[in-house]
């Protein structure tokens, strides 16, 4: 019972972080991410008075400074253009909320596990994304449950119903697709880089079930998920050992289990595709490009056609190219494309700084975690691919990783202090 409570509680916390929701009767801006940030702020203050010192990695400090510069440039853009659209002029505030909320999530994990690790984090993120996919199907097929969710949670469901889109509890449209994409890459990174996980058939099976479910149902919720699917396949392929003279036994085992689970998943998907009208429509939507390619010989979707034909909108004067127009909100330029929206808002100057933020984060963690270099490179690639479709970012995952490093370093510092106090025992090294 204790473990069940731990899984449910931490799963809910991670879901509230990744898929923020607002509750009916409360202000829309007071969502679960903001609530977690408030708790994280309280915990930071408590830790400060407990330790009377503040520690910050140079990576987090540099990221904060870059975010500040970006926000300042966006503010200058609004000032020069005499607008009051502070969508990204306040990015440092959003940046801080993600950091504080991530701190709360990792504090909860450390409370229950005594540590915060990449493995634990990935399992919970995979579990939450898998659950969101299942919830989306339940909401779609069980009207009573859908009515209950809609009565408690505010997530713009009126629009989602109008456009006939699947949604979970806080998981919908492109934001959900971005998170599913990150989850798929995390699963691929863990299976490729963690020998302890690769030795456990149970761990591999659970992760692969979550992976396949997110690929199929996640794409039905948001086709942005396909970006993470492509990135994870690249990661699996390059980490498989096919480019080395010796293929490890655990790589062969991973390949066999992957084949078995995918085969079972394909059979189940084909069965429901042929027997369920709603599932048929969802699969046609999720893999529209694939169906188009098989049936017509051309890879295309309605959304990509619209993006290519209508949404590549660029500045028409030098001033806007450099510093932007200071206007982002209310869909004023009729484009979803991230590159267009960012440049139209803050120009090439602002967008370049924003891009540098994510280049720096990826390079920082690539240097810190050499076993996961390829994974962070894929994160970097995903960032720039996502901006072809939508104006959003993936800082939320870096916020979590900064605290994984923070707590790992904190434990190393404590171990060092304990060893240094044991001055009479010369068998102990002075530093670990």
VOPAGU-2260 file (C-alpha; in pm, 1 decimal, decimal comma):
REM VOPAGU-2260
SITE   aa  ch    i         X         Y         Z
SITE  UNK   A    0       0,0       0,0       0,0
SITE  UNK   A    1     289,6     234,9      79,3
SITE  UNK   A    2     444,7     182,6    -262,8
SITE  UNK   A    3     107,2     233,0    -431,5
SITE  UNK   A    4      62,1     565,8    -254,6
SITE  UNK   A    5     416,6     668,0    -349,7
SITE  UNK   A    6     360,9     586,1    -717,6
SITE  UNK   A    7      22,3     759,8    -730,9
SITE  UNK   A    8     139,9    1068,3    -544,3
SITE  UNK   A    9     461,7    1118,5    -738,1
SITE  UNK   A   10     286,8    1034,5   -1064,3
SITE  UNK   A   11      30,1    1305,0    -992,3
SITE  UNK   A   12     303,4    1556,1    -906,2
SITE  UNK   A   13     494,8    1483,6   -1227,4
SITE  UNK   A   14     171,3    1506,9   -1428,2
SITE  UNK   A   15      87,3    1841,9   -1267,6
SITE  UNK   A   16     434,0    1959,7   -1374,8
SITE  UNK   A   17     435,9    1827,8   -1731,4
SITE  UNK   A   18      64,7    1874,3   -1803,7
SITE  UNK   A   19     -49,7    2170,4   -1592,2
SITE  UNK   A   20    -423,6    2202,3   -1533,5
SITE  UNK   A   21    -651,1    2462,3   -1378,3
SITE  UNK   A   22    -942,5    2364,4   -1159,1
SITE  UNK   A   23   -1294,2    2491,0   -1207,6
SITE  UNK   A   24   -1370,8    2773,5    -966,1
SITE  UNK   A   25   -1008,0    2888,0    -939,7
SITE  UNK   A   26    -836,5    3158,6   -1148,2
SITE  UNK   A   27    -714,2    3014,9   -1481,5
SITE  UNK   A   28    -362,4    3145,7   -1419,1
SITE  UNK   A   29    -341,2    2950,9   -1093,5
SITE  UNK   A   30    -258,7    2617,1   -1252,3
SITE  UNK   A   31     -80,2    2320,4   -1099,9
SITE  UNK   A   32     259,9    2427,7   -1234,2
SITE  UNK   A   33     227,4    2761,2   -1053,7
SITE  UNK   A   34     117,7    2578,8    -736,6
SITE  UNK   A   35     423,7    2354,2    -755,1
SITE  UNK   A   36     641,2    2661,5    -813,0
SITE  UNK   A   37     497,3    2816,7    -496,9
SITE  UNK   A   38     582,8    2505,5    -298,3
SITE  UNK   A   39     927,4    2495,5    -456,2
SITE  UNK   A   40     986,9    2857,0    -354,6
SITE  UNK   A   41     890,1    2778,8       4,2
SITE  UNK   A   42    1124,8    2479,8       7,9
SITE  UNK   A   43    1410,3    2690,3    -129,3
SITE  UNK   A   44    1363,6    2946,3     145,7
SITE  UNK   A   45    1353,2    2666,1     404,0
SITE  UNK   A   46    1674,7    2513,0     267,1
SITE  UNK   A   47    1842,7    2853,0     276,1
SITE  UNK   A   48    1766,0    2904,8     643,7
SITE  UNK   A   49    1862,8    2544,3     715,2
SITE  UNK   A   50    2203,1    2567,2     546,5
SITE  UNK   A   51    2260,1    2945,8     538,6
SITE  UNK   A   52    2408,4    2926,7     193,7
SITE  UNK   A   53    2298,6    2923,6    -167,9
SITE  UNK   A   54    2453,8    2694,7    -427,1
SITE  UNK   A   55    2402,2    2721,2    -801,7
SITE  UNK   A   56    2576,5    2533,2   -1079,9
SITE  UNK   A   57    2747,4    2748,6   -1339,5
SITE  UNK   A   58    2520,1    2594,6   -1603,1
SITE  UNK   A   59    2205,2    2714,4   -1428,5
SITE  UNK   A   60    2359,7    3054,0   -1362,0
SITE  UNK   A   61    2455,4    3095,0   -1728,6
SITE  UNK   A   62    2109,1    2981,4   -1843,5
SITE  UNK   A   63    1945,5    3233,6   -1612,5
SITE  UNK   A   64    2161,4    3514,8   -1747,8
SITE  UNK   A   65    2080,4    3419,2   -2108,9
SITE  UNK   A   66    1706,8    3409,8   -2025,6
SITE  UNK   A   67    1738,2    3754,7   -1867,2
SITE  UNK   A   68    1909,6    3894,2   -2176,9
SITE  UNK   A   69    1640,3    3744,6   -2400,0
SITE  UNK   A   70    1362,4    3893,5   -2185,6
SITE  UNK   A   71    1534,8    4232,5   -2190,0
SITE  UNK   A   72    1565,2    4226,9   -2570,9
SITE  UNK   A   73    1194,4    4141,3   -2599,2
SITE  UNK   A   74    1112,3    4429,6   -2363,6
SITE  UNK   A   75    1322,8    4664,4   -2579,1
SITE  UNK   A   76    1126,1    4540,9   -2883,2
SITE  UNK   A   77     793,7    4627,0   -2718,9
SITE  UNK   A   78     928,2    4964,6   -2610,4
SITE  UNK   A   79    1065,9    5056,8   -2953,9
SITE  UNK   A   80     744,0    4945,4   -3122,6
SITE  UNK   A   81     518,3    5105,0   -2857,9
SITE  UNK   A   82     325,2    4784,9   -2780,8
SITE  UNK   A   83     211,5    4631,2   -2455,6
SITE  UNK   A   84     252,3    4268,1   -2566,3
SITE  UNK   A   85     491,5    4122,7   -2308,1
SITE  UNK   A   86     447,3    3758,9   -2415,0
SITE  UNK   A   87     821,8    3690,1   -2408,8
SITE  UNK   A   88     942,8    4003,8   -2237,3
SITE  UNK   A   89     832,2    3818,7   -1923,5
SITE  UNK   A   90    1002,1    3493,9   -2028,3
SITE  UNK   A   91    1232,7    3513,6   -1727,3
SITE  UNK   A   92     920,9    3477,9   -1512,6
SITE  UNK   A   93     813,1    3163,1   -1698,3
SITE  UNK   A   94    1173,1    3041,2   -1675,0
SITE  UNK   A   95    1171,2    3092,0   -1297,0
SITE  UNK   A   96     834,4    2917,1   -1255,9
SITE  UNK   A   97     963,8    2610,8   -1442,6
SITE  UNK   A   98    1273,8    2606,9   -1220,9
SITE  UNK   A   99    1077,9    2640,2    -896,4
SITE  UNK   A  100     821,8    2380,8   -1003,8
SITE  UNK   A  101    1102,2    2142,8   -1106,7
SITE  UNK   A  102    1260,7    2194,2    -765,9
SITE  UNK   A  103     934,3    2091,6    -599,6
SITE  UNK   A  104     908,5    1778,5    -816,3
SITE  UNK   A  105    1264,1    1669,8    -741,5
SITE  UNK   A  106    1224,8    1743,7    -368,3
SITE  UNK   A  107     922,0    1514,1    -358,8
SITE  UNK   A  108    1113,8    1242,0    -542,3
SITE  UNK   A  109    1408,3    1275,1    -306,1
SITE  UNK   A  110    1175,5    1255,5      -4,9
SITE  UNK   A  111    1041,7     917,2    -116,3
SITE  UNK   A  112    1355,7     769,3    -274,0
SITE  UNK   A  113    1638,8     944,5     -92,1
SITE  UNK   A  114    1786,0    1047,0    -429,0
SITE  UNK   A  115    1696,2    1200,3    -763,2
SITE  UNK   A  116    1828,7    1015,9   -1065,9
SITE  UNK   A  117    1779,7    1013,5   -1440,3
SITE  UNK   A  118    1641,3     660,2   -1415,0
SITE  UNK   A  119    1373,6     746,3   -1156,6
SITE  UNK   A  120    1276,6    1062,5   -1341,6
SITE  UNK   A  121    1243,2     882,2   -1673,9
SITE  UNK   A  122    1027,5     605,0   -1530,3
SITE  UNK   A  123     785,9     856,1   -1380,0
SITE  UNK   A  124     771,4    1069,4   -1695,2
SITE  UNK   A  125     710,2     756,2   -1904,3
SITE  UNK   A  126     442,5     638,2   -1660,7
SITE  UNK   A  127     267,2     974,3   -1667,1
SITE  UNK   A  128     272,6    1000,8   -2048,3
SITE  UNK   A  129     146,7     643,5   -2080,0
SITE  UNK   A  130    -133,4     718,9   -1832,1
SITE  UNK   A  131    -229,9    1035,4   -2019,3
SITE  UNK   A  132    -269,1     830,8   -2338,5
SITE  UNK   A  133    -489,5     578,1   -2158,4
SITE  UNK   A  134    -693,4     856,8   -1996,6
SITE  UNK   A  135    -745,1    1019,3   -2336,6
SITE  UNK   A  136    -895,4     697,0   -2471,4
SITE  UNK   A  137   -1115,3     655,7   -2161,8
SITE  UNK   A  138   -1235,3    1016,4   -2185,5
SITE  UNK   A  139   -1315,9     960,9   -2552,9
SITE  UNK   A  140   -1507,8     634,7   -2498,9
SITE  UNK   A  141   -1671,4     680,7   -2156,4
SITE  UNK   A  142   -1906,3     984,1   -2151,3
SITE  UNK   A  143   -1956,7     966,8   -1774,1
SITE  UNK   A  144   -1583,6     991,8   -1710,1
SITE  UNK   A  145   -1550,2    1271,9   -1965,0
SITE  UNK   A  146   -1827,5    1466,4   -1788,5
SITE  UNK   A  147   -1651,5    1419,9   -1454,4
SITE  UNK   A  148   -1318,4    1544,1   -1590,5
SITE  UNK   A  149   -1482,3    1840,4   -1764,8
SITE  UNK   A  150   -1663,4    1935,6   -1445,1
SITE  UNK   A  151   -1342,4    1949,9   -1241,8
SITE  UNK   A  152   -1067,1    2047,1   -1485,9
SITE  UNK   A  153   -1048,8    2353,2   -1708,2
SITE  UNK   A  154    -828,2    2290,7   -2012,9
SITE  UNK   A  155   -1007,1    2453,7   -2304,1
SITE  UNK   A  156   -1209,3    2139,4   -2367,9
SITE  UNK   A  157   -1482,4    2329,0   -2552,0
SITE  UNK   A  158   -1236,0    2402,1   -2832,2
SITE  UNK   A  159   -1100,1    2047,2   -2823,8
SITE  UNK   A  160   -1451,0    1906,5   -2865,2
SITE  UNK   A  161   -1526,9    2149,4   -3145,5
SITE  UNK   A  162   -1223,4    2037,2   -3345,3
SITE  UNK   A  163   -1279,0    1673,1   -3238,2
SITE  UNK   A  164    -939,3    1613,8   -3076,1
SITE  UNK   A  165    -841,4    1359,8   -2814,6
SITE  UNK   A  166    -731,2    1500,4   -2480,3
SITE  UNK   A  167    -618,5    1368,4   -2144,8
SITE  UNK   A  168    -605,8    1557,1   -1816,5
SITE  UNK   A  169    -400,0    1858,9   -1921,9
SITE  UNK   A  170    -259,4    1674,2   -2223,4
SITE  UNK   A  171    -372,1    1809,9   -2558,9
SITE  UNK   A  172    -256,7    1963,7   -2884,9
SITE  UNK   A  173     107,3    2064,3   -2948,7
SITE  UNK   A  174     215,4    2106,7   -2583,8
SITE  UNK   A  175     125,1    1742,2   -2522,1
SITE  UNK   A  176     306,3    1638,3   -2839,9
SITE  UNK   A  177     622,0    1817,1   -2725,6
SITE  UNK   A  178     613,5    1638,1   -2390,8
SITE  UNK   A  179     543,9    1302,0   -2552,6
SITE  UNK   A  180     838,4    1364,9   -2785,1
SITE  UNK   A  181    1070,1    1435,9   -2493,8
SITE  UNK   A  182     943,7    1124,4   -2315,8
SITE  UNK   A  183    1016,6     901,6   -2616,4
SITE  UNK   A  184    1373,0    1034,3   -2634,8
SITE  UNK   A  185    1417,7     986,5   -2258,3
SITE  UNK   A  186    1306,7     623,0   -2287,7
SITE  UNK   A  187    1545,7     567,3   -2577,8
SITE  UNK   A  188    1825,2     738,5   -2383,3
SITE  UNK   A  189    1768,0     529,0   -2070,7
SITE  UNK   A  190    1748,0     200,5   -2260,2
SITE  UNK   A  191    2056,3     289,4   -2463,0
SITE  UNK   A  192    2274,9     429,7   -2186,4
SITE  UNK   A  193    2182,5     258,8   -1859,0
SITE  UNK   A  194    2324,3     -93,3   -1823,8
SITE  UNK   A  195    2129,3    -158,0   -1502,6
SITE  UNK   A  196    1800,0     -99,4   -1684,4
SITE  UNK   A  197    1907,7    -306,2   -1985,7
SITE  UNK   A  198    1975,6    -606,6   -1761,4
SITE  UNK   A  199    1616,6    -611,3   -1630,1
SITE  UNK   A  200    1355,3    -771,4   -1856,1
SITE  UNK   A  201    1082,3    -612,7   -1644,2
SITE  UNK   A  202    1221,5    -260,7   -1684,8
SITE  UNK   A  203    1273,2    -304,4   -2059,0
SITE  UNK   A  204     921,4    -442,7   -2105,2
SITE  UNK   A  205     754,2    -163,2   -1907,6
SITE  UNK   A  206     945,4     107,4   -2091,9
SITE  UNK   A  207     877,2     -43,7   -2434,0
SITE  UNK   A  208     504,5     -79,5   -2361,0
SITE  UNK   A  209     494,7     287,3   -2261,8
SITE  UNK   A  210     699,5     376,5   -2570,3
SITE  UNK   A  211     472,3     199,4   -2817,8
SITE  UNK   A  212     155,7     332,3   -2651,9
SITE  UNK   A  213     283,3     690,7   -2667,2
SITE  UNK   A  214     385,3     651,5   -3032,2
SITE  UNK   A  215      36,5     528,2   -3131,4
SITE  UNK   A  216    -205,0     714,9   -2902,8
SITE  UNK   A  217      24,4    1013,3   -2844,4
SITE  UNK   A  218      20,8    1079,4   -3217,9
SITE  UNK   A  219    -357,6    1069,8   -3207,8
SITE  UNK   A  220    -353,9    1340,9   -2941,1
SITE  UNK   A  221     -88,1    1548,2   -3117,2
SITE  UNK   A  222     102,4    1468,7   -3434,8
SITE  UNK   A  223     396,4    1667,1   -3294,0
SITE  UNK   A  224     475,2    1339,0   -3115,1
SITE  UNK   A  225     618,5    1211,1   -3444,0
SITE  UNK   A  226     917,6    1442,6   -3392,6
SITE  UNK   A  227    1014,6    1257,2   -3075,8
SITE  UNK   A  228     946,2     923,5   -3244,1
SITE  UNK   A  229    1192,2    1009,2   -3519,9
SITE  UNK   A  230    1451,0    1138,9   -3274,1
SITE  UNK   A  231    1421,2     830,2   -3052,2
SITE  UNK   A  232    1463,1     596,9   -3351,0
SITE  UNK   A  233    1784,0     778,8   -3444,3
SITE  UNK   A  234    1903,6     743,1   -3085,4
SITE  UNK   A  235    1817,9     371,2   -3075,6
SITE  UNK   A  236    1988,1     311,1   -3409,7
SITE  UNK   A  237    2311,1     493,4   -3328,6
SITE  UNK   A  238    2332,1     329,8   -2983,2
SITE  UNK   A  239    2248,0     -21,4   -3101,4
SITE  UNK   A  240    2606,7    -132,1   -3157,4
SITE  UNK   A  241    2552,0    -190,3   -3528,7
SITE  UNK   A  242    2848,0      38,2   -3599,3
SITE  UNK   A  243    3086,6    -160,2   -3377,2
SITE  UNK   A  244    3260,7    -491,4   -3439,0
SITE  UNK   A  245    3106,7    -648,2   -3128,4
SITE  UNK   A  246    2735,5    -628,2   -3051,9
SITE  UNK   A  247    2666,3    -661,3   -2679,1
SITE  UNK   A  248    2434,7    -933,9   -2550,5
SITE  UNK   A  249    2206,2    -683,0   -2378,7
SITE  UNK   A  250    2166,3    -499,6   -2711,7
SITE  UNK   A  251    2050,6    -823,2   -2871,3
SITE  UNK   A  252    1809,2    -883,6   -2582,7
SITE  UNK   A  253    1673,6    -529,9   -2614,0
SITE  UNK   A  254    1622,7    -584,2   -2986,6
SITE  UNK   A  255    1438,8    -912,9   -2934,3
SITE  UNK   A  256    1208,6    -771,1   -2665,3
SITE  UNK   A  257    1144,6    -464,0   -2880,0
SITE  UNK   A  258    1048,2    -684,2   -3174,5
SITE  UNK   A  259     810,4    -896,0   -2962,4
SITE  UNK   A  260     634,6    -598,3   -2801,9
SITE  UNK   A  261     610,2    -406,0   -3129,3
SITE  UNK   A  262     470,0    -716,9   -3303,0
SITE  UNK   A  263     204,2    -755,3   -3033,5
SITE  UNK   A  264     129,1    -383,1   -3050,3
SITE  UNK   A  265      97,7    -387,2   -3429,0
SITE  UNK   A  266    -143,8    -682,4   -3417,0
SITE  UNK   A  267    -357,5    -507,1   -3153,1
SITE  UNK   A  268    -349,5    -178,9   -3347,4
SITE  UNK   A  269    -454,0    -347,0   -3672,1
SITE  UNK   A  270    -737,0    -529,4   -3492,1
SITE  UNK   A  271    -882,7    -213,7   -3338,4
SITE  UNK   A  272    -823,7     -23,0   -3662,8
SITE  UNK   A  273   -1047,3    -270,4   -3843,2
SITE  UNK   A  274   -1312,7    -312,6   -3572,7
SITE  UNK   A  275   -1350,4      33,3   -3413,4
SITE  UNK   A  276   -1471,8     331,8   -3614,3
SITE  UNK   A  277   -1336,6     585,3   -3363,6
SITE  UNK   A  278    -996,8     414,7   -3348,3
SITE  UNK   A  279    -993,8     402,2   -3728,6
SITE  UNK   A  280   -1044,3     778,6   -3747,7
SITE  UNK   A  281    -782,4     842,6   -3479,3
SITE  UNK   A  282    -521,5     633,8   -3661,0
SITE  UNK   A  283    -601,7     802,2   -3992,5
SITE  UNK   A  284    -540,3    1136,2   -3823,1
SITE  UNK   A  285    -232,1    1028,1   -3627,8
SITE  UNK   A  286     -51,1     877,2   -3927,1
SITE  UNK   A  287    -209,0    1077,5   -4208,5
SITE  UNK   A  288     127,1    1124,6   -4378,2
SITE  UNK   A  289     196,4     751,3   -4377,1
SITE  UNK   A  290    -148,2     665,0   -4515,1
SITE  UNK   A  291    -109,7     934,3   -4779,8
SITE  UNK   A  292     227,6     792,6   -4882,6
SITE  UNK   A  293      93,0     434,6   -4907,0
SITE  UNK   A  294    -225,2     532,5   -5090,1
SITE  UNK   A  295    -102,5     811,2   -5317,5
SITE  UNK   A  296     275,5     780,1   -5317,4
SITE  UNK   A  297     308,1    1130,2   -5166,2
SITE  UNK   A  298     383,5    1214,3   -4802,0
SITE  UNK   A  299     151,2    1497,1   -4700,8
SITE  UNK   A  300     -92,2    1604,0   -4429,7
SITE  UNK   A  301    -348,3    1882,0   -4408,3
SITE  UNK   A  302    -153,1    2056,0   -4133,2
SITE  UNK   A  303     180,6    2049,6   -4317,6
SITE  UNK   A  304       8,2    2173,8   -4632,4
SITE  UNK   A  305    -133,8    2464,3   -4435,9
SITE  UNK   A  306     202,5    2538,5   -4275,2
SITE  UNK   A  307     383,2    2532,9   -4609,2
SITE  UNK   A  308     123,8    2724,4   -4807,5
SITE  UNK   A  309      -3,3    2984,6   -4562,5
SITE  UNK   A  310     216,0    3023,7   -4255,2
SITE  UNK   A  311     566,2    3114,7   -4371,4
SITE  UNK   A  312     524,7    3482,4   -4294,0
SITE  UNK   A  313     837,5    3695,6   -4258,3
SITE  UNK   A  314     909,5    4062,4   -4173,0
SITE  UNK   A  315     882,1    4307,3   -4460,1
SITE  UNK   A  316    1127,7    4571,5   -4334,0
SITE  UNK   A  317    1478,9    4580,4   -4188,5
SITE  UNK   A  318    1371,0    4710,2   -3848,2
SITE  UNK   A  319    1135,9    4416,5   -3789,7
SITE  UNK   A  320    1399,6    4169,7   -3910,4
SITE  UNK   A  321    1643,2    4307,0   -3651,7
SITE  UNK   A  322    1433,6    4383,1   -3342,6
SITE  UNK   A  323    1084,5    4260,1   -3433,3
SITE  UNK   A  324     744,2    4423,2   -3410,1
SITE  UNK   A  325     682,6    4367,0   -3039,3
SITE  UNK   A  326     361,4    4178,1   -3118,0
SITE  UNK   A  327     317,7    3805,5   -3050,3
SITE  UNK   A  328     -23,4    3731,2   -2899,3
SITE  UNK   A  329    -376,1    3698,6   -3036,3
SITE  UNK   A  330    -251,6    3511,0   -3343,6
SITE  UNK   A  331    -193,9    3849,4   -3502,8
SITE  UNK   A  332      21,1    3722,9   -3792,1
SITE  UNK   A  333    -190,5    3411,9   -3859,1
SITE  UNK   A  334     102,7    3172,1   -3824,0
SITE  UNK   A  335     191,7    2892,5   -3582,4
SITE  UNK   A  336     547,2    2849,3   -3707,1
SITE  UNK   A  337     786,9    2919,4   -3422,3
SITE  UNK   A  338    1062,6    3073,1   -3634,8
SITE  UNK   A  339     819,2    3322,3   -3788,8
SITE  UNK   A  340     650,1    3416,5   -3462,2
SITE  UNK   A  341     974,7    3466,2   -3269,9
SITE  UNK   A  342    1142,0    3672,7   -3541,4
SITE  UNK   A  343     829,2    3881,7   -3598,0
SITE  UNK   A  344     815,4    3947,8   -3222,9
SITE  UNK   A  345    1178,2    4017,7   -3129,7
SITE  UNK   A  346    1373,1    3998,1   -3454,0
SITE  UNK   A  347    1683,8    3801,5   -3536,2
SITE  UNK   A  348    1860,9    3958,8   -3237,6
SITE  UNK   A  349    1611,3    3824,9   -2985,4
SITE  UNK   A  350    1561,8    3490,9   -3158,1
SITE  UNK   A  351    1939,6    3431,0   -3174,7
SITE  UNK   A  352    1969,5    3475,1   -2797,6
SITE  UNK   A  353    1671,2    3244,3   -2743,6
SITE  UNK   A  354    1833,1    2978,2   -2962,5
SITE  UNK   A  355    2163,4    3018,1   -2777,0
SITE  UNK   A  356    1982,5    2932,6   -2451,7
SITE  UNK   A  357    1895,7    2584,7   -2579,2
SITE  UNK   A  358    2225,8    2529,5   -2753,8
SITE  UNK   A  359    2400,4    2608,7   -2425,6
SITE  UNK   A  360    2174,9    2378,5   -2220,7
SITE  UNK   A  361    2233,1    2087,7   -2457,6
SITE  UNK   A  362    2611,4    2139,0   -2471,0
SITE  UNK   A  363    2630,8    2180,8   -2093,4
SITE  UNK   A  364    2464,4    1847,0   -2023,2
SITE  UNK   A  365    2652,4    1675,8   -2305,7
SITE  UNK   A  366    2974,9    1774,4   -2131,1
SITE  UNK   A  367    2846,0    1671,0   -1787,9
SITE  UNK   A  368    2692,1    1336,6   -1885,6
SITE  UNK   A  369    2905,8    1180,6   -2154,3
SITE  UNK   A  370    2706,8     856,9   -2150,5
SITE  UNK   A  371    2400,0    1050,3   -2263,5
SITE  UNK   A  372    2566,4    1286,2   -2511,9
SITE  UNK   A  373    2363,4    1157,1   -2803,3
SITE  UNK   A  374    2037,6    1198,7   -2610,9
SITE  UNK   A  375    2105,2    1564,7   -2537,0
SITE  UNK   A  376    2209,6    1617,9   -2897,4
SITE  UNK   A  377    1869,9    1479,2   -3001,6
SITE  UNK   A  378    1704,0    1719,5   -2754,6
SITE  UNK   A  379    1886,1    2004,3   -2927,4
SITE  UNK   A  380    1774,9    1883,8   -3270,3
SITE  UNK   A  381    1415,1    1846,0   -3149,6
SITE  UNK   A  382    1415,6    2204,6   -3027,2
SITE  UNK   A  383    1490,8    2340,1   -3373,2
SITE  UNK   A  384    1252,5    2098,0   -3546,1
SITE  UNK   A  385     964,6    2188,4   -3312,3
SITE  UNK   A  386    1001,7    2554,0   -3410,0
SITE  UNK   A  387     909,3    2455,0   -3765,3
SITE  UNK   A  388     564,2    2380,8   -3628,6
SITE  UNK   A  389     495,7    2572,7   -3309,0
SITE  UNK   A  390     640,7    2850,0   -3089,8
SITE  UNK   A  391     729,8    2667,3   -2770,4
SITE  UNK   A  392    1039,7    2529,9   -2599,2
SITE  UNK   A  393    1160,6    2232,3   -2396,4
SITE  UNK   A  394    1325,0    2411,3   -2104,0
SITE  UNK   A  395    1104,4    2215,0   -1861,7
SITE  UNK   A  396    1318,6    1903,2   -1912,7
SITE  UNK   A  397    1643,5    2093,6   -1859,0
SITE  UNK   A  398    1496,2    2242,0   -1539,7
SITE  UNK   A  399    1451,3    1888,6   -1405,6
SITE  UNK   A  400    1801,6    1784,8   -1510,4
SITE  UNK   A  401    1956,2    2086,1   -1339,7
SITE  UNK   A  402    1812,6    1962,1   -1009,7
SITE  UNK   A  403    1919,9    1604,1   -1074,1
SITE  UNK   A  404    2272,6    1746,1   -1095,1
SITE  UNK   A  405    2209,4    1979,1    -800,8
SITE  UNK   A  406    2102,4    1703,3    -562,7
SITE  UNK   A  407    2374,6    1467,2    -684,8
SITE  UNK   A  408    2634,2    1736,5    -615,9
SITE  UNK   A  409    2475,2    1809,6    -278,4
SITE  UNK   A  410    2515,6    1446,4    -171,7
SITE  UNK   A  411    2878,6    1449,1    -289,7
SITE  UNK   A  412    2941,7    1764,9     -85,5
SITE  UNK   A  413    2789,8    1602,3     224,9
SITE  UNK   A  414    3004,1    1291,4     175,8
SITE  UNK   A  415    3314,0    1508,4     139,5
SITE  UNK   A  416    3235,1    1702,5     457,3
SITE  UNK   A  417    3183,1    1381,3     654,6
SITE  UNK   A  418    3514,2    1238,9     533,5
SITE  UNK   A  419    3698,6    1560,7     612,5
SITE  UNK   A  420    3565,8    1550,2     970,8
SITE  UNK   A  421    3712,4    1203,4    1017,6
SITE  UNK   A  422    4065,7    1336,5    1045,4
SITE  UNK   A  423    4193,4    1053,5    1266,6
SITE  UNK   A  424    4121,4     779,8    1012,4
SITE  UNK   A  425    4398,0     799,9     753,7
SITE  UNK   A  426    4252,1     515,7     549,4
SITE  UNK   A  427    3981,9     744,7     415,1
SITE  UNK   A  428    4059,9     969,1     115,6
SITE  UNK   A  429    4010,5    1337,5     180,1
SITE  UNK   A  430    3785,1    1388,2    -122,4
SITE  UNK   A  431    3537,9    1161,0    -303,7
